[in-house]
Structures are given as C-alpha cells and as structure tokens.
Amino acid sequence: MINELIKKIKKTGAPIVVGLDPTLKLIPKHLLEKAYKEYGENPEGVAQAIVEYNRGIVDAVADLVPAVKPQIAMYEQFGIPGLIAYQKTIQYCKEKGLVVIGDIKRGDIGSTSEAYAVGHLGKVTIGGADYRGFEEDFATVNPYLGSDGVKPFMEVCRQEKRGIFVLVKTSNPSSGEFQDQKIDGRPLYELVGEKVAAWGEDLMGDGYSYVGAVVGATYPEEGRILRKLMPRTYILVPGYGAQGGKGADLVHFFNEDGLGAIINSSRGIIAAYQQEKYAAYGEENYADAARQAVLDMKTDIKDALDAAGK
Amino acid sequence: MINELIKKIKKTGAPIVVGLDPTLKLIPKHLLEKAYKEYGENPEGVAQAIVEYNRGIVDAVADLVPAVKPQIAMYEQFGIPGLIAYQKTIQYCKEKGLVVIGDIKRGDIGSTSEAYAVGHLGKVTIGGADYRGFEEDFATVNPYLGSDGVKPFMEVCRQEKRGIFVLVKTSNPSSGEFQDQKIDGRPLYELVGEKVAAWGEDLMGDGYSYVGAVVGATYPEEGRILRKLMPRTYILVPGYGAQGGKGADLVHFFNEDGLGAIINSSRGIIAAYQQEKYAAYGEENYADAARQAVLDMKTDIKDALDAAGK
C-alpha cells in the first residue's frame, strides 16, 4: 500500500491528504437541513449529512489528491450512527480510488493492539468466512506502550499489505511536554523516531517502509532532524493551514527525491468555504471551494519544494 | 463519579474491576451456537453472543464488585456490530448499578480529544437536544500528546462528574521502552505521574481526584514509587492474573487507608471456566466460575492487604 500511495502521489503531483474531519459547525446548512428532514434532527441525521458532505468533497478532489484521512473521533462523538458514517465514508473513498488513512491513534498491550489492527486493517474469521470492520489502508498508532503495542499492527500490515503511521512528534502546542524531554541529551521523539525507522526495516515497500511516522508541520526543525533519522520512513504531516504550518515549513519533511512526506489539511480544505479567501463560492458550493483550496495548497507546496530544489 | 466508585469499593470490600474483554476463543460455545442460529455465523451473531456472555458475567458478579472495564478494542474488531455490543454492554452494566470504565486509551490534539471526550463521557447537542454516544463513567486516556490532549477530557469530566485514568506505566513487557527512559535521572513515567497528580488537583472529589492513573500490576516497584508521587490519584491496576501480577504485588498500589487502587482482571474472571482450577463448573456454568474467581481474587487481595497492615 505504501507503493500504491507513492504511485498516486507521483501521478497527482500532490503530496496532499485531505482530512475528512466533519464537525457540526463545518457541515453546510443545506446538507444538514436535507438530512434532518429525512432522518430527524438527531445523530442519525447528522451522520447522513456527514456522509453527503464527505461525498461532495471527495467528488471534487478525488482526481487531485492521492489520499484522505478521516479522523475517527469526529465520527465517534456521534456514537454508533457516527461510526457508520465513518465506515460509509471509507467505502466511498475507496470506490473513488483514494488511499484511506484512518486517523485512529490506537495503541495498547499486545493482544489488544491485535484486536484494533484486525478491526481496522485486517479481518476477523468467523466460521471460516472473513469479515472486515473498517477497511482503512493505513492507520495512525500511538507508541507510548512500546514495541508490544506496535508490532501486532505490523503483523497485520504484513499480511494485508497495509501500513501504519506512528506518532513521533505531534503538531499540538503541548506536544513537547513529554515528547521533547531529553534522554541522554536527546529528545524522546528522536528515540521514538529511531524505533520507527528500525521497525520499518522489517516491513519495506520498494523505496519506503510500510511503517511511517507522524510529525507535525508546526515543528519544522524537528521535522528536519527526523527526516535524516528515518530516511526510508514516509512522514504524515498534520498541522498545515488551520494549525499554523506553512508551505515553506514543509520542505524539511521531504527527501531529496521530492518524496517522503504527505501533508494533511482538514479544515483548510473541507471548510474552505468559511474562509474569506473562498467566500465567493458560497456555502452551497463548498465542494468547489474545497477543490480550489487543494489546488492552492498544491501550488504552495510545489513552490516551496522548487525553491528548495527538491 | 470517583466518590461513587469509592463508595462502591467500600460497600463491596472488593477493589476489583472485572475486565469485559470478550474474544471468540473465550465465549462459551452454547452462547455462540444460539446467537449464530438467530443472527447468522457472522459479526452480528458474534456481537449478540458477546452481549449474552457479558450479561451472564455481570449477573453473576454485580453484587460482588464496584466496577467493570470493557476493552473497546475487543468489540471494535467486529466493526459496527461489535461496537453496538459495546454500547449494549455498558447500558446493561449501568442498569445493574456498576461503574463502567471504558478502556478506550484515546488521546489526540485538543479539538480531537474533545470529540472523543464528548462521545464517551459527555454529550453532543443537536437542535437543542442532548445525545450521548457510549456513556462510560470513566475512560482511559493516553498522555503522549501532553496537556492539550488530556485537558479536553478533564473539561467534560468537570461538567459531567465523570473521570479518567491516564496511562502512566503500562503492564506490558515492552512498556519500559519509552516509559522507563531516564530524564535527568528519573524515568519518564514519574514525570507523567507528576503531571497526572498536578492535573488531578484541579478536579478533586472528596478524597481522591477525578483524574486517575493506570499502572500495571506487573511493575510493583514502580507502583510503590508512583503511589507516593500521586497520593490523591486513584490507580487502575491491570495485569493481575493472566498477565502475571499476584496479590502480594498489589499492596504497593494502595494507600495506608486501604484505598487508592482498583485491580482489574479480565480473562482470569470472564474465562475462569477455561482454567483447571474452575474446570468443574463446566463451560455452560461459566458465570458461576467467574463469580468464584472474583471471590478468590477478593480473598487474595484482602490477605495481601491484611499482611501489609493496609
């Protein structure tokens, strides 16, 4: 799947993931009203509006980007109907040929991580037949529990040719509280990064590993260090746009081959219509606004990479 | 809810949580066969069998213990039907007066943690009405992202009088890989423990905080240190039984008042019928075996606390 992701990145020329992170405030009113009429003003109605909202975005950007990243928390907050919307969103994205990164940040002791891995990237076998739960292509994984908590995901990835992105240095303001703590003079995130690189050696695709890393766009200097520390690790970079990361900050996350990083933007794309810059599209044309925001993001990244000679 | 939990611990005299972690191999055959006949040999059938299995256990132990801890991964592996079984299990446990600790180990950047907190411990408001997703009383939280990732859970806990247990030192063999790394001579888990204690000061119940910690029974020495470092923090202790923790190891997790810790056992109770010791009950009487395993665990802990004068 890492080979497939890279093929799609090369084909689209856009190392971009669209974060499908719906919240009530982002969903255009006409979609909510339509869904409420049919399903009621309740979680079922919201879930239906989310699916429609996502479909609109996906239809508008599927030819421009290689991948999407639904954040499961935004669906989980609406309980079971929300999780059904998560599942439907994934199915629709895969029908449209997109790689799906499930931003689930799971991680537990071995037997429990195995259950998460099976549910999201693999299958359960019941009476000789296989069943798949959520069917993401990649999942994000939290490393706090160590190798035990990560290896069951890797085992399922090996069987299924799917992948993971392990949290190394997250994009949020307080990520340094534990991740920057110095161990023999070096921050914890470097240790985690080295582990990710080592885990990845056991699960290589053609040029990059099935074991990727998450490093926030908001920490470009850390990105530069981690890029060198994990040369064959694909880096999923959140924090562009709404969280403050800029195109010029991103160049450090890429290798000299122009590959090695894929940049996520969520609100900046899916709610572009709420920004002054794209306000002329109007709320009903939120999908066209999203498409333009992707095109602008692509230019921003391309210009930055060109300027850096990457 | 921490006051309620402590009240129930005192009333039952059992600082015990029953881990409701069903897997296909643990569910008694007669329950699977019955559910398969009605719902098919598929995830829906398994989900129904899980609910029945859990109901049997809960009926058998509800008067003996204060709390249960369903591990959501074991349900999530069966996709949407599994998560419906998770929800039904929680509802049933609450009807029976048990405190429910959702072992979800979530944690993300602020806005995302807020969505998890709302979905599991709080409510979403749609058109003026409130809806609750999963309705646990407590949830486990991963601290890797720092304060940002934990405080949205605390905010919801404050509104809802619910609580969290933050991972500090986990029970698995490789937990030391990052958690034991020395920072200025002290392991990371101590730093996390100090943070948990500090967060907890802002959200106190009568004697203990709404912000608890997870420390594995498999690390009794670390438990002793953390107990002193976080005097008003309730410690959820996994790893007893199947993972190797013993009664004598547990005394370090308790304060002198005999409170401050609650010990989880999952397979050791719910699949007691599979152990030689309880084999005489037979698979059909798995619930009676579970009840006896709880009584034995209660004695094991009580003897250890008595011997330690706690």
Chai-1 contact restraints between the chains, C-beta under 6 A:
chainA,res_idxA,chainB,res_idxB,connection_type,confidence,min_distance_angstrom,max_distance_angstrom,comment,restraint_id
A,E41,B,I126,contact,1.0,0.0,6.0,A-B,restraint_1
A,E41,B,G127,contact,1.0,0.0,6.0,A-B,restraint_2
A,N42,B,I126,contact,1.0,0.0,6.0,A-B,restraint_3
A,P43,B,Y131,contact,1.0,0.0,6.0,A-B,restraint_4
A,V46,B,I126,contact,1.0,0.0,6.0,A-B,restraint_5
A,Q71,B,T112,contact,1.0,0.0,6.0,A-B,restraint_6
A,A73,B,T112,contact,1.0,0.0,6.0,A-B,restraint_7
A,A73,B,A115,contact,1.0,0.0,6.0,A-B,restraint_8
A,A73,B,Y116,contact,1.0,0.0,6.0,A-B,restraint_9
A,M74,B,A115,contact,1.0,0.0,6.0,A-B,restraint_10
A,E76,B,G119,contact,1.0,0.0,6.0,A-B,restraint_11
A,Q77,B,A115,contact,1.0,0.0,6.0,A-B,restraint_12
A,Q77,B,V118,contact,1.0,0.0,6.0,A-B,restraint_13
A,Q77,B,G119,contact,1.0,0.0,6.0,A-B,restraint_14
A,Q77,B,V124,contact,1.0,0.0,6.0,A-B,restraint_15
A,G79,B,G133,contact,1.0,0.0,6.0,A-B,restraint_16
A,I80,B,I84,contact,1.0,0.0,6.0,A-B,restraint_17
A,L83,B,L83,contact,1.0,0.0,6.0,A-B,restraint_18
A,I84,B,I80,contact,1.0,0.0,6.0,A-B,restraint_19
A,K105,B,D108,contact,1.0,0.0,6.0,A-B,restraint_20
A,D108,B,K105,contact,1.0,0.0,6.0,A-B,restraint_21
A,I109,B,N172,contact,1.0,0.0,6.0,A-B,restraint_22
A,T112,B,Q71,contact,1.0,0.0,6.0,A-B,restraint_23
A,T112,B,A73,contact,1.0,0.0,6.0,A-B,restraint_24
A,A115,B,A73,contact,1.0,0.0,6.0,A-B,restraint_25
A,A115,B,M74,contact,1.0,0.0,6.0,A-B,restraint_26
A,A115,B,Q77,contact,1.0,0.0,6.0,A-B,restraint_27
A,Y116,B,A73,contact,1.0,0.0,6.0,A-B,restraint_28
A,V118,B,Q77,contact,1.0,0.0,6.0,A-B,restraint_29
A,G119,B,E76,contact,1.0,0.0,6.0,A-B,restraint_30
A,G119,B,Q77,contact,1.0,0.0,6.0,A-B,restraint_31
A,V124,B,Q77,contact,1.0,0.0,6.0,A-B,restraint_32
A,I126,B,E41,contact,1.0,0.0,6.0,A-B,restraint_33
A,I126,B,N42,contact,1.0,0.0,6.0,A-B,restraint_34
A,I126,B,V46,contact,1.0,0.0,6.0,A-B,restraint_35
A,G127,B,E41,contact,1.0,0.0,6.0,A-B,restraint_36
A,Y131,B,P43,contact,1.0,0.0,6.0,A-B,restraint_37
A,G133,B,G79,contact,1.0,0.0,6.0,A-B,restraint_38
A,N142,B,N142,contact,1.0,0.0,6.0,A-B,restraint_39
A,N142,B,Y144,contact,1.0,0.0,6.0,A-B,restraint_40
A,Y144,B,N142,contact,1.0,0.0,6.0,A-B,restraint_41
A,Y144,B,Y144,contact,1.0,0.0,6.0,A-B,restraint_42
A,L145,B,T170,contact,1.0,0.0,6.0,A-B,restraint_43
A,L145,B,N172,contact,1.0,0.0,6.0,A-B,restraint_44
A,L145,B,S175,contact,1.0,0.0,6.0,A-B,restraint_45
A,G146,B,S174,contact,1.0,0.0,6.0,A-B,restraint_46
A,G146,B,S175,contact,1.0,0.0,6.0,A-B,restraint_47
A,G146,B,E177,contact,1.0,0.0,6.0,A-B,restraint_48
A,G146,B,F178,contact,1.0,0.0,6.0,A-B,restraint_49
A,S147,B,S174,contact,1.0,0.0,6.0,A-B,restraint_50
A,S147,B,E177,contact,1.0,0.0,6.0,A-B,restraint_51
A,D148,B,N172,contact,1.0,0.0,6.0,A-B,restraint_52
A,D148,B,P173,contact,1.0,0.0,6.0,A-B,restraint_53
A,D148,B,S174,contact,1.0,0.0,6.0,A-B,restraint_54
A,T170,B,L145,contact,1.0,0.0,6.0,A-B,restraint_55
A,N172,B,I109,contact,1.0,0.0,6.0,A-B,restraint_56
A,N172,B,L145,contact,1.0,0.0,6.0,A-B,restraint_57
A,N172,B,D148,contact,1.0,0.0,6.0,A-B,restraint_58
A,P173,B,D148,contact,1.0,0.0,6.0,A-B,restraint_59
A,S174,B,G146,contact,1.0,0.0,6.0,A-B,restraint_60
A,S174,B,S147,contact,1.0,0.0,6.0,A-B,restraint_61
A,S174,B,D148,contact,1.0,0.0,6.0,A-B,restraint_62
A,S175,B,L145,contact,1.0,0.0,6.0,A-B,restraint_63
A,S175,B,G146,contact,1.0,0.0,6.0,A-B,restraint_64
A,E177,B,G146,contact,1.0,0.0,6.0,A-B,restraint_65
A,E177,B,S147,contact,1.0,0.0,6.0,A-B,restraint_66
A,F178,B,G146,contact,1.0,0.0,6.0,A-B,restraint_67
A,Q181,B,I183,contact,1.0,0.0,6.0,A-B,restraint_68
A,I183,B,Q181,contact,1.0,0.0,6.0,A-B,restraint_69
